[in-house]
Amino acid sequence: MKITIGPFSLDILLLLRLWLPPIVFIVICTALFFLPFHMLLLTLDDVAPNLIGIAWLSLLLLYIIAGIAFIYFYTRFLRVSFASEDARGRRNIAVLSGLPFYALCFLFLLDLIYYLFFSPDDAPALAGFVAVLGFVGFALISGAYLLLLRFFLRRPTAITHE
């Protein structure tokens, strides 16, 4: 399937097909992991406050494992869906597929710029912390996404001969 500029509706469907899995992954990570985790933190704060650091570390490891698994399966999806594309076209599609991660990074950057230069003096420090953490976090996630996609899209070195 050679990708060409076609009718507007088909282009929108292609972009939806590319961007829906990362958007769903971001929403699932936010909703299913973070909201129940908040309840776990409240319980741990009452029962054993010294285990909160371990709980945050376990959440980070869970995010890393889930992210690597998502990128691996999404790369397989891209490879199957765009098998007729040349290597350059697949790379461009892979870079385009990470737009939800880049967009969130850009939004946190805009929030950081607004907080630093345009917010009033009595703006809460938590807003600046969230802006910095979100920008740095999504910049790291976007970079890791691109590196892992490039790694998983690479052809295997061992080629079997018929």
DSSP file (Angstrom, degrees, kcal/mol; ACC not computed):
  #  RESIDUE AA STRUCTURE BP1 BP2  ACC     N-H-->O    O-->H-N    N-H-->O    O-->H-N    TCO  KAPPA ALPHA  PHI   PSI    X-CA   Y-CA   Z-CA
    1    1 A M              0   0    0      0, 0.0     2,-0.5     0, 0.0    83,-0.1   0.000 360.0 360.0 360.0 107.2    0.0    0.0    0.0
    2    2 A K        -     0   0    0     82,-0.1     2,-0.6    83,-0.1    83,-0.1  -0.704 360.0-129.5 -83.6 126.9    1.8    3.1   -1.3
    3    3 A I        +     0   0    0     -2,-0.5     2,-0.3    79,-0.1    -1,-0.0  -0.660  39.4 161.8 -80.9 121.0    0.9    6.2    0.8
    4    4 A T        -     0   0    0     -2,-0.6     2,-0.5     0, 0.0     0, 0.0  -0.912  49.2 -90.5-132.2 162.4   -0.2    9.1   -1.5
    5    5 A I        +     0   0    0     -2,-0.3     3,-0.1     1,-0.1    -2,-0.0  -0.626  63.2 155.7 -72.7 122.0   -2.1   12.2   -0.9
    6    6 A G        -     0   0    0     -2,-0.5     5,-0.1     1,-0.3    -1,-0.1  -0.341  45.6 -24.2-126.7-153.9   -5.7   11.4   -1.5
    7    7 A P     >  -     0   0    0      0, 0.0     4,-1.9     0, 0.0     3,-0.5  -0.285  63.4-115.3 -60.5 150.3   -9.1   12.6   -0.5
    8    8 A F  H  > S+     0   0    0      1,-0.2     4,-2.2     2,-0.2     5,-0.2   0.852 113.7  55.9 -57.5 -38.6   -9.2   14.5    2.7
    9    9 A S  H  > S+     0   0    0      1,-0.2     4,-2.0     2,-0.2    -1,-0.2   0.876 107.4  48.7 -66.0 -36.5  -11.3   11.9    4.5
   10   10 A L  H  > S+     0   0    0     -3,-0.5     4,-2.0     2,-0.2    -1,-0.2   0.865 110.0  51.7 -71.2 -34.8   -8.8    9.1    3.7
   11   11 A D  H  X S+     0   0    0     -4,-1.9     4,-2.3     2,-0.2    -2,-0.2   0.898 109.6  49.7 -66.6 -39.3   -5.9   11.2    5.0
   12   12 A I  H  X S+     0   0    0     -4,-2.2     4,-2.6     1,-0.2    -2,-0.2   0.903 110.0  51.1 -65.0 -40.9   -7.8   11.9    8.2
   13   13 A L  H  X S+     0   0    0     -4,-2.0     4,-2.3     2,-0.2    -2,-0.2   0.880 109.2  51.0 -64.6 -37.0   -8.5    8.1    8.6
   14   14 A L  H  X S+     0   0    0     -4,-2.0     4,-1.7     2,-0.2    -2,-0.2   0.927 112.2  45.8 -65.1 -44.5   -4.8    7.4    8.1
   15   15 A L  H  X S+     0   0    0     -4,-2.3     4,-2.9     2,-0.2     5,-0.2   0.888 112.2  51.3 -66.2 -37.9   -3.8    9.9   10.8
   16   16 A L  H  X S+     0   0    0     -4,-2.6     4,-2.3     1,-0.2    -1,-0.2   0.901 109.2  51.1 -63.4 -40.1   -6.5    8.6   13.1
   17   17 A R  H  < S+     0   0    0     -4,-2.3    -1,-0.2     1,-0.2    -2,-0.2   0.835 115.4  42.8 -65.4 -33.0   -5.1    5.1   12.5
   18   18 A L  H  < S+     0   0    0     -4,-1.7    -2,-0.2    -5,-0.1    -1,-0.2   0.879 122.1  36.4 -78.2 -39.4   -1.6    6.3   13.4
   19   19 A W  H  X S+     0   0    0     -4,-2.9     4,-2.0     1,-0.2     5,-0.2   0.669  97.6  76.8 -94.8 -17.9   -2.5    8.5   16.4
   20   20 A L  H  X S+     0   0    0     -4,-2.3     4,-2.7    -5,-0.2     5,-0.2   0.925  92.9  51.3 -63.8 -45.1   -5.3    6.5   18.1
   21   21 A P  H  > S+     0   0    0      0, 0.0     4,-2.4     0, 0.0    -1,-0.2   0.931 112.6  44.8 -60.8 -44.8   -3.0    3.8   19.7
   22   22 A P  H  > S+     0   0    0      0, 0.0     4,-2.4     0, 0.0    -2,-0.2   0.903 114.4  49.9 -64.4 -36.8   -0.6    6.4   21.3
   23   23 A I  H  X S+     0   0    0     -4,-2.0     4,-2.3     2,-0.2     5,-0.2   0.928 112.2  47.1 -65.1 -43.5   -3.6    8.5   22.5
   24   24 A V  H  X S+     0   0    0     -4,-2.7     4,-2.7     1,-0.2    -1,-0.2   0.893 111.4  52.3 -63.9 -38.9   -5.3    5.5   24.0
   25   25 A F  H  X S+     0   0    0     -4,-2.4     4,-2.6    -5,-0.2    -2,-0.2   0.913 110.0  48.0 -63.7 -42.2   -2.0    4.4   25.6
   26   26 A I  H  X S+     0   0    0     -4,-2.4     4,-2.0     2,-0.2    -2,-0.2   0.916 113.6  47.4 -64.1 -43.1   -1.6    7.9   27.2
   27   27 A V  H  X S+     0   0    0     -4,-2.3     4,-3.2     2,-0.2     5,-0.3   0.909 112.7  48.8 -66.3 -41.8   -5.2    7.9   28.5
   28   28 A I  H  X>S+     0   0    0     -4,-2.7     4,-1.8     1,-0.2     5,-1.1   0.921 111.1  50.0 -64.8 -43.0   -4.8    4.4   29.9
   29   29 A C  I  <>S+     0   0    0     -4,-2.6     5,-1.0    -5,-0.2     4,-0.4   0.885 116.7  42.2 -62.2 -37.0   -1.6    5.2   31.6
   30   30 A T  I  <>S+     0   0    0     -4,-2.0     5,-0.7    -5,-0.2     4,-0.4   0.943 124.5  32.5 -74.3 -47.8   -3.2    8.3   33.2
   31   31 A A  I  X5S+     0   0    0     -4,-3.2     4,-0.9     3,-0.2    -3,-0.2   0.963 126.1  33.1 -78.7 -53.7   -6.5    6.8   34.1
   32   32 A L  I  <5S+     0   0    0     -4,-1.8    -3,-0.2    -5,-0.3    -1,-0.1   0.822 128.0  33.5 -79.9 -30.4   -5.9    3.2   35.0
   33   33 A F  I  ><S+     0   0    0     -5,-1.1     4,-1.2    -4,-0.4    -3,-0.2   0.905 122.8  39.2 -90.0 -45.5   -2.4    3.5   36.5
   34   34 A F  I  ><S+     0   0    0     -5,-1.0     4,-1.9    -4,-0.4    -3,-0.2   0.900 112.7  50.7 -79.3 -40.6   -2.4    6.9   38.2
   35   35 A L  H  X<S+     0   0    0     -4,-0.9     4,-1.3    -5,-0.7    -1,-0.2   0.946 116.0  40.4 -67.4 -48.0   -5.9    7.1   39.7
   36   36 A P  H  > S+     0   0    0      0, 0.0     4,-2.0     0, 0.0    -1,-0.2   0.857 113.1  57.6 -65.1 -30.5   -5.7    3.7   41.5
   37   37 A F  H  X S+     0   0    0     -4,-1.2     4,-2.5     1,-0.2    -2,-0.2   0.867 100.3  56.9 -66.3 -34.6   -2.1    4.4   42.4
   38   38 A H  H  X S+     0   0    0     -4,-1.9     4,-2.0     2,-0.2    -1,-0.2   0.904 106.8  49.0 -61.7 -40.5   -3.3    7.6   44.1
   39   39 A M  H  X S+     0   0    0     -4,-1.3     4,-2.0     2,-0.2    -2,-0.2   0.887 109.6  52.1 -65.1 -38.5   -5.6    5.5   46.3
   40   40 A L  H  X S+     0   0    0     -4,-2.0     4,-2.9     1,-0.2    -2,-0.2   0.897 108.0  51.7 -63.9 -40.2   -2.7    3.2   47.1
   41   41 A L  H  X S+     0   0    0     -4,-2.5     4,-2.2     2,-0.2    -2,-0.2   0.899 108.2  51.0 -63.9 -39.9   -0.6    6.1   48.1
   42   42 A L  H  X S+     0   0    0     -4,-2.0     4,-1.2     2,-0.2    -1,-0.2   0.903 112.8  46.2 -63.3 -40.1   -3.3    7.3   50.5
   43   43 A T  H  X S+     0   0    0     -4,-2.0     4,-2.4     1,-0.2     3,-0.4   0.921 112.8  49.4 -67.3 -43.8   -3.5    3.9   52.0
   44   44 A L  H  X S+     0   0    0     -4,-2.9     4,-1.4     1,-0.2     7,-0.2   0.840 104.5  59.4 -65.3 -32.0    0.3    3.6   52.3
   45   45 A D  H  < S+     0   0    0     -4,-2.2    -1,-0.2    -5,-0.2    -2,-0.2   0.858 112.5  39.4 -65.0 -33.6    0.5    7.0   53.9
   46   46 A D  H  < S+     0   0    0     -4,-1.2    -2,-0.2    -3,-0.4    -1,-0.2   0.889 127.5  31.3 -79.5 -40.8   -1.7    5.7   56.7
   47   47 A V  H  < S-     0   0    0     -4,-2.4    -3,-0.2     1,-0.2    -2,-0.2   0.960 137.2  -0.5 -85.9 -57.4   -0.3    2.2   57.1
   48   48 A A    ><  -     0   0    0     -4,-1.4     3,-1.8    -5,-0.2    -1,-0.2  -0.754  57.3-179.2-140.7  88.3    3.4    2.4   56.2
   49   49 A P  G >  S+     0   0    0      0, 0.0     3,-1.1     0, 0.0     4,-0.3   0.723  79.9  66.7 -64.8 -20.6    4.7    5.9   55.2
   50   50 A N  G 3  S+     0   0    0      1,-0.2     4,-0.3     2,-0.1     3,-0.3   0.578  92.2  62.6 -77.7  -6.7    8.2    4.6   54.6
   51   51 A L  G <> S+     0   0    0     -3,-1.8     4,-1.9    -7,-0.2    -1,-0.2   0.390  74.5  92.5 -95.1   3.1    7.1    2.5   51.6
   52   52 A I  H <> S+     0   0    0     -3,-1.1     4,-2.2     1,-0.2     5,-0.2   0.892  84.0  52.4 -66.3 -38.7    5.9    5.5   49.5
   53   53 A G  H  > S+     0   0    0     -4,-0.3     4,-2.1    -3,-0.3    -1,-0.2   0.893 109.4  49.4 -62.8 -39.7    9.3    5.8   47.7
   54   54 A I  H  > S+     0   0    0     -4,-0.3     4,-2.4     2,-0.2    -1,-0.2   0.871 108.9  53.4 -66.9 -36.4    9.1    2.1   46.8
   55   55 A A  H  X S+     0   0    0     -4,-1.9     4,-2.0     2,-0.2    -2,-0.2   0.908 109.3  48.0 -64.9 -41.6    5.6    2.6   45.5
   56   56 A W  H  X S+     0   0    0     -4,-2.2     4,-2.2     2,-0.2    -2,-0.2   0.901 111.9  50.2 -65.3 -39.7    6.7    5.5   43.2
   57   57 A L  H  X S+     0   0    0     -4,-2.1     4,-2.4     1,-0.2    -2,-0.2   0.897 109.6  50.6 -64.6 -39.8    9.7    3.4   42.0
   58   58 A S  H  X S+     0   0    0     -4,-2.4     4,-2.3     2,-0.2    -1,-0.2   0.875 109.4  51.1 -66.6 -36.0    7.4    0.5   41.2
   59   59 A L  H  X S+     0   0    0     -4,-2.0     4,-2.5     2,-0.2    -2,-0.2   0.910 109.6  50.4 -65.4 -40.9    5.0    2.8   39.3
   60   60 A L  H  X S+     0   0    0     -4,-2.2     4,-2.3     2,-0.2    -2,-0.2   0.922 111.6  47.5 -62.0 -44.1    8.0    4.1   37.3
   61   61 A L  H  X S+     0   0    0     -4,-2.4     4,-2.6     2,-0.2     5,-0.2   0.888 110.8  52.2 -64.3 -38.5    9.1    0.5   36.4
   62   62 A L  H  X S+     0   0    0     -4,-2.3     4,-2.6     2,-0.2    -2,-0.2   0.909 110.1  48.6 -64.1 -41.7    5.5   -0.3   35.5
   63   63 A Y  H  X S+     0   0    0     -4,-2.5     4,-2.5     2,-0.2    -2,-0.2   0.906 111.9  49.3 -63.3 -41.5    5.4    2.7   33.1
   64   64 A I  H  X S+     0   0    0     -4,-2.3     4,-2.3     2,-0.2    -2,-0.2   0.932 113.9  44.7 -64.8 -45.5    8.7    1.7   31.6
   65   65 A I  H  X S+     0   0    0     -4,-2.6     4,-2.3     1,-0.2    -2,-0.2   0.922 115.3  47.5 -65.0 -44.2    7.7   -1.9   31.0
   66   66 A A  H  X S+     0   0    0     -4,-2.6     4,-2.5    -5,-0.2    -1,-0.2   0.881 112.3  50.9 -64.8 -37.1    4.3   -0.9   29.6
   67   67 A G  H  X S+     0   0    0     -4,-2.5     4,-2.5     2,-0.2    -2,-0.2   0.910 110.8  46.9 -67.5 -42.4    5.9    1.7   27.4
   68   68 A I  H  X S+     0   0    0     -4,-2.3     4,-2.3     2,-0.2    -2,-0.2   0.914 114.0  48.3 -65.5 -41.9    8.4   -0.7   25.9
   69   69 A A  H  X S+     0   0    0     -4,-2.3     4,-2.5    -5,-0.2     5,-0.3   0.918 111.9  49.9 -64.0 -42.4    5.7   -3.3   25.4
   70   70 A F  H  X S+     0   0    0     -4,-2.5     4,-2.7     1,-0.2     5,-0.2   0.934 112.1  46.9 -60.8 -46.2    3.5   -0.7   23.7
   71   71 A I  H  X S+     0   0    0     -4,-2.5     4,-2.2     2,-0.2    -1,-0.2   0.883 111.6  51.8 -66.0 -37.7    6.2    0.4   21.4
   72   72 A Y  H  X S+     0   0    0     -4,-2.3     4,-1.8     2,-0.2    -2,-0.2   0.952 115.4  39.9 -62.9 -49.6    7.1   -3.2   20.5
   73   73 A F  H  X S+     0   0    0     -4,-2.5     4,-2.0     1,-0.2    -2,-0.2   0.851 114.8  52.9 -70.8 -33.1    3.6   -4.1   19.6
   74   74 A Y  H  X S+     0   0    0     -4,-2.7     4,-2.5    -5,-0.3    -1,-0.2   0.862 107.0  53.0 -69.1 -34.6    2.9   -0.8   17.9
   75   75 A T  H  X S+     0   0    0     -4,-2.2     4,-2.6     2,-0.2    -2,-0.2   0.900 107.9  50.4 -65.2 -40.6    6.1   -1.3   15.7
   76   76 A R  H  X S+     0   0    0     -4,-1.8     4,-2.3     2,-0.2     5,-0.2   0.905 110.2  50.9 -62.3 -40.0    4.7   -4.7   14.7
   77   77 A F  H  X S+     0   0    0     -4,-2.0     4,-2.8     2,-0.2     5,-0.2   0.920 111.7  46.9 -61.8 -44.4    1.4   -3.0   13.8
   78   78 A L  H  X S+     0   0    0     -4,-2.5     4,-2.3     1,-0.2    -2,-0.2   0.896 111.3  51.8 -64.5 -39.5    3.3   -0.4   11.7
   79   79 A R  H  < S+     0   0    0     -4,-2.6    -1,-0.2     1,-0.2    -2,-0.2   0.898 115.5  40.7 -65.1 -40.3    5.4   -3.0   10.0
   80   80 A V  H >< S+     0   0    0     -4,-2.3     3,-0.9    -5,-0.2    -2,-0.2   0.908 117.5  47.3 -73.8 -42.7    2.3   -5.0    9.0
   81   81 A S  H 3< S+     0   0    0     -4,-2.8     3,-0.2     1,-0.3    -2,-0.2   0.849 123.8  30.9 -70.0 -34.0    0.1   -2.1    8.1
   82   82 A F  T >< S+     0   0    0     -4,-2.3     3,-0.9    -5,-0.2    -1,-0.3  -0.244  75.7 130.8-120.4  44.5    2.8   -0.3    6.0
   83   83 A A  T <  S+     0   0    0     -3,-0.9    -1,-0.2     1,-0.2    -2,-0.1   0.798  70.7  57.6 -68.0 -29.2    4.7   -3.3    4.6
   84   84 A S  T 3  S+     0   0    0     -3,-0.2    -1,-0.2    -4,-0.2     2,-0.1   0.619  88.4  95.8 -80.1 -10.4    4.6   -2.1    1.0
   85   85 A E  S <  S-     0   0    0     -3,-0.9   -83,-0.1   -84,-0.1    -3,-0.0  -0.438  80.7-113.2 -75.0 152.0    6.3    1.2    2.0
   86   86 A D     >  -     0   0    0     -2,-0.1     4,-2.3     1,-0.1     5,-0.2  -0.269  36.7 -96.1 -75.3 173.7   10.0    1.6    1.5
   87   87 A A  H  > S+     0   0    0      1,-0.2     4,-2.1     2,-0.2     5,-0.2   0.877 124.9  51.6 -62.8 -38.6   12.2    2.0    4.6
   88   88 A R  H  > S+     0   0    0      1,-0.2     4,-2.2     2,-0.2    -1,-0.2   0.909 109.7  49.5 -65.4 -41.4   12.2    5.8    4.3
   89   89 A G  H  > S+     0   0    0      2,-0.2     4,-2.3     1,-0.2    -2,-0.2   0.893 110.3  50.2 -64.1 -40.7    8.5    5.9    4.2
   90   90 A R  H  X S+     0   0    0     -4,-2.3     4,-2.5     2,-0.2    -1,-0.2   0.887 109.8  51.2 -65.3 -38.5    8.1    3.7    7.2
   91   91 A R  H  X S+     0   0    0     -4,-2.1     4,-2.4     2,-0.2    -2,-0.2   0.917 110.8  48.1 -63.8 -42.2   10.5    5.9    9.2
   92   92 A N  H  X S+     0   0    0     -4,-2.2     4,-2.3     2,-0.2    -2,-0.2   0.902 112.5  48.6 -64.5 -40.4    8.5    9.0    8.3
   93   93 A I  H  X S+     0   0    0     -4,-2.3     4,-1.8     2,-0.2    -2,-0.2   0.890 110.7  51.7 -65.4 -39.2    5.3    7.3    9.3
   94   94 A A  H  X S+     0   0    0     -4,-2.5     4,-0.6     2,-0.2    -2,-0.2   0.902 110.9  47.2 -64.8 -41.0    6.9    6.2   12.6
   95   95 A V  H >< S+     0   0    0     -4,-2.4     3,-0.9     1,-0.2    -2,-0.2   0.907 112.9  49.5 -66.4 -40.8    8.1    9.7   13.3
   96   96 A L  H >< S+     0   0    0     -4,-2.3     3,-1.4     1,-0.2    -1,-0.2   0.806 101.5  64.2 -66.5 -29.8    4.6   11.0   12.5
   97   97 A S  H 3< S+     0   0    0     -4,-1.8    -1,-0.2     1,-0.3    -2,-0.2   0.718  93.6  61.7 -69.9 -19.3    3.0    8.4   14.7
   98   98 A G  T XX  +     0   0    0     -3,-0.9     4,-1.8    -4,-0.6     3,-0.9   0.318  68.6 111.5 -87.7   9.7    4.6    9.9   17.8
   99   99 A L  H <>  +     0   0    0     -3,-1.4     4,-2.9     1,-0.3     5,-0.2   0.827  69.3  59.7 -56.6 -36.2    2.8   13.3   17.4
  100  100 A P  H 3> S+     0   0    0      0, 0.0     4,-1.8     0, 0.0    -1,-0.3   0.896 108.3  46.1 -59.9 -36.2    0.6   12.8   20.5
  101  101 A F  H <> S+     0   0    0     -3,-0.9     4,-1.9     2,-0.2    -2,-0.2   0.907 114.3  47.3 -70.1 -41.4    3.8   12.6   22.6
  102  102 A Y  H  X S+     0   0    0     -4,-1.8     4,-2.5     1,-0.2    -1,-0.2   0.888 110.0  53.9 -65.8 -38.1    5.4   15.6   20.9
  103  103 A A  H  X S+     0   0    0     -4,-2.9     4,-2.5     2,-0.2    -1,-0.2   0.909 108.8  47.5 -65.0 -41.8    2.2   17.6   21.3
  104  104 A L  H  X S+     0   0    0     -4,-1.8     4,-2.3    -5,-0.2    -1,-0.2   0.896 111.4  51.5 -66.0 -38.1    2.0   17.0   25.0
  105  105 A C  H  X S+     0   0    0     -4,-1.9     4,-1.9    33,-0.2    -2,-0.2   0.919 111.4  47.8 -61.6 -43.2    5.7   17.9   25.3
  106  106 A F  H  X S+     0   0    0     -4,-2.5     4,-2.5     2,-0.2    -2,-0.2   0.884 109.8  52.4 -65.6 -39.9    5.0   21.2   23.4
  107  107 A L  H  X S+     0   0    0     -4,-2.5     4,-2.2     1,-0.2    -1,-0.2   0.902 110.1  47.7 -64.9 -40.0    1.9   22.0   25.6
  108  108 A F  H  X S+     0   0    0     -4,-2.3     4,-2.3     2,-0.2    27,-0.3   0.856 110.3  53.3 -68.2 -32.9    4.0   21.6   28.8
  109  109 A L  H  X S+     0   0    0     -4,-1.9     4,-2.6     2,-0.2    -2,-0.2   0.923 109.4  48.0 -64.6 -43.6    6.7   23.8   27.2
  110  110 A L  H  X S+     0   0    0     -4,-2.5     4,-2.5     1,-0.2    -2,-0.2   0.893 111.1  51.2 -62.9 -38.9    4.1   26.5   26.5
  111  111 A D  H  X S+     0   0    0     -4,-2.2     4,-2.5     2,-0.2    -1,-0.2   0.895 110.2  49.5 -63.5 -40.2    2.8   26.1   30.1
  112  112 A L  H  X S+     0   0    0     -4,-2.3     4,-2.6    19,-0.2    -2,-0.2   0.919 111.1  48.6 -65.2 -44.1    6.3   26.5   31.4
  113  113 A I  H  X>S+     0   0    0     -4,-2.6     4,-2.5     1,-0.2     5,-0.6   0.914 112.6  48.5 -62.5 -42.1    6.9   29.6   29.2
  114  114 A Y  I  X>S+     0   0    0     -4,-2.5     4,-1.8     1,-0.2     5,-1.4   0.921 112.6  48.6 -63.3 -42.5    3.6   31.1   30.4
  115  115 A Y  I  <5S+     0   0    0     -4,-2.5     4,-0.3     3,-0.2    -2,-0.2   0.906 116.3  42.6 -64.5 -41.1    4.5   30.3   34.1
  116  116 A L  I  <5S+     0   0    0     -4,-2.6    -2,-0.2    -5,-0.1    -1,-0.2   0.879 131.0  17.2 -75.0 -37.7    8.0   31.8   33.8
  117  117 A F  I  <5S+     0   0    0     -4,-2.5    -3,-0.2    -5,-0.2    -2,-0.2   0.748 131.2  28.7-110.8 -28.0    7.2   35.0   31.8
  118  118 A F  I  <<S+     0   0    0     -4,-1.8    -3,-0.2    -5,-0.6    -4,-0.1   0.556  87.7 100.8-117.8  -9.1    3.5   35.8   31.9
  119  119 A S  S   <S-     0   0    0     -5,-1.4     4,-0.0    -4,-0.3    -4,-0.0  -0.439  76.8-103.2 -79.1 153.4    2.1   34.5   35.1
  120  120 A P    >   -     0   0    0      0, 0.0     3,-1.5     0, 0.0    -1,-0.1  -0.218  34.0-104.6 -68.4 167.0    1.4   36.8   38.0
  121  121 A D  T 3  S+     0   0    0      1,-0.3    -2,-0.1     0, 0.0     0, 0.0   0.751 117.6  58.4 -67.0 -24.1    3.8   36.9   41.0
  122  122 A D  T 3  S+     0   0    0      2,-0.0    -1,-0.3     3,-0.0     3,-0.1   0.150  73.9 134.2 -94.2  21.6    1.4   35.0   43.2
  123  123 A A    <   -     0   0    0     -3,-1.5     5,-0.0     1,-0.1     2,-0.0  -0.461  65.7-101.2 -68.2 141.0    1.1   32.0   40.8
  124  124 A P    >>  -     0   0    0      0, 0.0     4,-0.9     0, 0.0     3,-0.7  -0.336  17.2-133.9 -67.8 144.6    1.4   28.7   42.7
  125  125 A A  H 3> S+     0   0    0      1,-0.2     4,-2.3     2,-0.2     5,-0.2   0.772 102.7  68.5 -67.8 -25.5    4.8   26.9   42.7
  126  126 A L  H 3> S+     0   0    0      1,-0.2     4,-2.7     2,-0.2    -1,-0.2   0.855  94.4  56.7 -62.6 -34.1    3.0   23.6   42.0
  127  127 A A  H <> S+     0   0    0     -3,-0.7     4,-2.0     2,-0.2    -1,-0.2   0.911 109.0  45.6 -63.9 -41.9    2.0   25.0   38.5
  128  128 A G  H  X S+     0   0    0     -4,-0.9     4,-2.5     2,-0.2     5,-0.2   0.890 112.4  51.1 -66.7 -39.1    5.7   25.6   37.7
  129  129 A F  H  X S+     0   0    0     -4,-2.3     4,-2.9     2,-0.2     5,-0.2   0.921 111.3  47.2 -63.8 -44.1    6.7   22.2   39.0
  130  130 A V  H  X S+     0   0    0     -4,-2.7     4,-2.7     2,-0.2     5,-0.2   0.889 112.2  51.1 -64.8 -38.8    4.1   20.4   37.0
  131  131 A A  H  X S+     0   0    0     -4,-2.0     4,-2.3    -5,-0.2   -19,-0.2   0.931 114.5  42.3 -64.7 -45.4    5.1   22.4   33.9
  132  132 A V  H  X S+     0   0    0     -4,-2.5     4,-2.7     2,-0.2     5,-0.3   0.943 117.5  46.2 -66.2 -47.3    8.8   21.5   34.3
  133  133 A L  H  X S+     0   0    0     -4,-2.9     4,-2.6    -5,-0.2     5,-0.2   0.906 114.6  47.7 -63.7 -41.9    8.1   17.9   35.2
  134  134 A G  H  X S+     0   0    0     -4,-2.7     4,-2.6    -5,-0.2     5,-0.3   0.915 113.9  46.6 -65.6 -43.0    5.7   17.5   32.3
  135  135 A F  H  X S+     0   0    0     -4,-2.3     4,-1.9   -27,-0.3    -2,-0.2   0.953 117.5  41.6 -65.0 -49.2    8.0   19.1   29.8
  136  136 A V  H  X S+     0   0    0     -4,-2.7     4,-2.3    -5,-0.2    -2,-0.2   0.918 116.6  50.3 -64.8 -42.4   11.1   17.1   30.9
  137  137 A G  H  X S+     0   0    0     -4,-2.6     4,-2.4    -5,-0.3    -2,-0.2   0.940 114.1  41.8 -62.1 -49.0    9.0   13.9   31.2
  138  138 A F  H  X S+     0   0    0     -4,-2.6     4,-2.4     2,-0.2   -33,-0.2   0.776 111.5  56.5 -74.3 -23.9    7.4   14.1   27.8
  139  139 A A  H  X S+     0   0    0     -4,-1.9     4,-2.2    -5,-0.3    -1,-0.2   0.917 111.3  44.2 -67.2 -42.6   10.7   15.2   26.2
  140  140 A L  H  X S+     0   0    0     -4,-2.3     4,-2.6     2,-0.2    -2,-0.2   0.904 114.3  49.5 -65.9 -40.9   12.3   12.0   27.6
  141  141 A I  H  X S+     0   0    0     -4,-2.4     4,-2.6     2,-0.2    -2,-0.2   0.912 111.0  49.4 -64.9 -42.1    9.3    9.9   26.5
  142  142 A S  H  X S+     0   0    0     -4,-2.4     4,-2.2     2,-0.2    -2,-0.2   0.914 113.0  46.9 -64.0 -42.5    9.3   11.4   23.0
  143  143 A G  H  X S+     0   0    0     -4,-2.2     4,-2.5     2,-0.2    -2,-0.2   0.919 113.8  47.0 -64.9 -43.1   13.1   10.7   22.6
  144  144 A A  H  X S+     0   0    0     -4,-2.6     4,-2.9     2,-0.2     5,-0.3   0.884 110.1  54.7 -65.4 -37.4   12.7    7.2   24.0
  145  145 A Y  H  X S+     0   0    0     -4,-2.6     4,-2.4    -5,-0.2    -2,-0.2   0.933 111.0  44.5 -59.7 -47.1    9.8    6.6   21.7
  146  146 A L  H  X S+     0   0    0     -4,-2.2     4,-2.3     2,-0.2    -2,-0.2   0.919 115.1  47.9 -65.6 -43.0   11.8    7.6   18.6
  147  147 A L  H  X S+     0   0    0     -4,-2.5     4,-2.3     2,-0.2    -2,-0.2   0.923 114.5  45.1 -65.0 -43.9   14.8    5.6   19.7
  148  148 A L  H  X S+     0   0    0     -4,-2.9     4,-3.0     2,-0.2     5,-0.2   0.883 112.1  52.0 -69.5 -36.8   12.9    2.4   20.4
  149  149 A L  H  X S+     0   0    0     -4,-2.4     4,-2.2    -5,-0.3    -1,-0.2   0.927 111.2  47.7 -62.6 -42.6   10.8    2.7   17.2
  150  150 A R  H  X S+     0   0    0     -4,-2.3     4,-0.9    -5,-0.2    -2,-0.2   0.908 113.7  48.1 -63.2 -40.9   14.0    3.0   15.2
  151  151 A F  H  < S+     0   0    0     -4,-2.3     3,-0.4     1,-0.2    -2,-0.2   0.923 115.9  42.4 -65.8 -44.6   15.5    0.0   17.1
  152  152 A F  H  < S+     0   0    0     -4,-3.0    -2,-0.2     1,-0.2    -1,-0.2   0.763 111.7  54.7 -76.9 -24.3   12.4   -2.1   16.6
  153  153 A L  H  < S+     0   0    0     -4,-2.2    -1,-0.2    -5,-0.2    -2,-0.2   0.647  83.8 108.7 -81.6 -14.1   11.9   -1.1   12.9
  154  154 A R  S  < S-     0   0    0     -4,-0.9     3,-0.1    -3,-0.4    -3,-0.0  -0.317  79.0-109.4 -61.8 143.4   15.4   -2.1   12.0
  155  155 A R        -     0   0    0      1,-0.1    -1,-0.1     2,-0.1    -2,-0.1  -0.435  39.0 -97.9 -70.6 147.6   15.6   -5.2    9.9
  156  156 A P        -     0   0    0      0, 0.0    -1,-0.1     0, 0.0    -3,-0.0  -0.368  25.2-134.9 -63.8 146.5   17.0   -8.3   11.5
  157  157 A T  S    S+     0   0    0      1,-0.1     2,-0.7    -3,-0.1    -2,-0.1   0.827  88.9  73.2 -74.9 -30.3   20.7   -8.8   10.8
  158  158 A A        -     0   0    0      2,-0.0     2,-0.5     0, 0.0    -1,-0.1  -0.765  66.2-173.2 -88.6 115.7   20.3  -12.5   10.1
  159  159 A I        -     0   0    0     -2,-0.7     2,-0.3    -4,-0.1    -2,-0.0  -0.937  18.3-134.8-111.1 126.2   18.6  -13.0    6.7
  160  160 A T        -     0   0    0     -2,-0.5     2,-0.4     2,-0.0    -2,-0.0  -0.574  15.8-139.9 -80.8 140.7   17.6  -16.5    5.8
  161  161 A H              0   0    0     -2,-0.3    -1,-0.0     1,-0.1     0, 0.0  -0.791 360.0 360.0-100.9 142.6   18.4  -17.6    2.3
  162  162 A E              0   0    0     -2,-0.4    -1,-0.1     0, 0.0    -2,-0.0   0.460 360.0 360.0 -84.0 360.0   16.0  -19.7    0.3
